[in-house]
């Protein structure tokens, strides 16, 4: 069974790999997810402190970044 999720950038040198979209796309979506997590914390966060993710800005950013990573690298896409 061929693995269609693999890119052909593994053989490129590091300087050339940094120029590809396959390198930058996950980083962009992690940053956008982190920004979305922070905005969710800021506007709809839990003020009482009892919510695990939304009461802490760092947890909201990390959770949003993780969701952004999974948008790009879906484990079930292959």
Secondary structure per residue as TSV (DSSP state, phi and psi in degrees):
chain	resnum	aa	ss	phi	psi
A	1	X	-	360.0	117.9
A	2	X	-	-72.5	145.1
A	3	X	-	-96.4	104.0
A	4	X	T	-83.0	-3.1
A	5	X	T	-85.0	-13.4
A	6	X	-	-78.6	141.5
A	7	X	-	-96.4	166.8
A	8	X	S	-96.2	22.0
A	9	X	-	-90.1	0.3
A	10	X	T	-69.1	-25.5
A	11	X	T	-89.7	-5.2
A	12	X	S	-78.3	149.3
A	13	X	-	-65.8	163.0
A	14	X	H	-60.9	-42.3
A	15	X	H	-64.0	-35.6
A	16	X	H	-76.1	-34.6
A	17	X	H	-66.5	-32.1
A	18	X	T	-67.2	-18.0
A	19	X	T	-90.1	-4.8
A	20	X	S	-90.3	154.6
A	21	X	H	-69.7	-30.1
A	22	X	H	-65.4	-23.9
A	23	X	H	-80.7	-42.5
A	24	X	H	-84.0	-25.6
A	25	X	H	-61.0	-47.5
A	26	X	H	-62.6	-38.4
A	27	X	H	-65.6	-38.4
A	28	X	H	-64.9	-44.1
A	29	X	H	-71.9	-30.3
A	30	X	H	-65.6	-43.4
A	31	X	H	-65.2	-42.6
A	32	X	H	-65.8	-39.0
A	33	X	H	-66.0	-39.2
A	34	X	H	-64.6	-40.5
A	35	X	H	-63.6	-42.4
A	36	X	H	-63.5	-39.0
A	37	X	H	-63.9	-40.7
A	38	X	H	-66.8	-41.9
A	39	X	H	-63.9	-36.2
A	40	X	H	-65.9	-41.1
A	41	X	H	-61.8	-43.2
A	42	X	H	-69.3	-43.9
A	43	X	H	-93.9	-30.5
A	44	X	H	-127.6	13.6
A	45	X	-	-65.3	166.3
A	46	X	-	-88.6	117.0
A	47	X	S	-80.9	-22.1
A	48	X	S	-77.9	-19.0
A	49	X	S	88.4	3.2
A	50	X	-	-89.1	-14.5
A	51	X	-	-82.4	132.7
A	52	X	T	-68.7	-42.2
A	53	X	T	-96.7	-45.5
A	54	X	T	-84.0	-5.6
A	55	X	T	-88.4	-11.6
A	56	X	-	-120.8	123.5
A	57	X	H	-65.8	-33.0
A	58	X	H	-68.6	-39.1
A	59	X	H	-67.7	-37.6
A	60	X	H	-65.8	-41.3
A	61	X	H	-66.4	-43.6
A	62	X	H	-64.9	-42.2
A	63	X	H	-65.9	-42.1
A	64	X	H	-64.6	-40.2
A	65	X	H	-64.7	-38.1
A	66	X	H	-65.0	-41.6
A	67	X	H	-65.0	-38.3
A	68	X	H	-63.7	-36.9
A	69	X	H	-66.5	-40.9
A	70	X	H	-72.4	-20.5
A	71	X	H	-66.3	-40.5
A	72	X	H	-79.5	-48.1
A	73	X	S	-107.9	72.0
A	74	X	-	-68.5	123.4
A	75	X	T	-67.8	-24.4
A	76	X	T	-99.6	8.4
A	77	X	-	-72.3	-26.4
A	78	X	-	-82.6	360.0
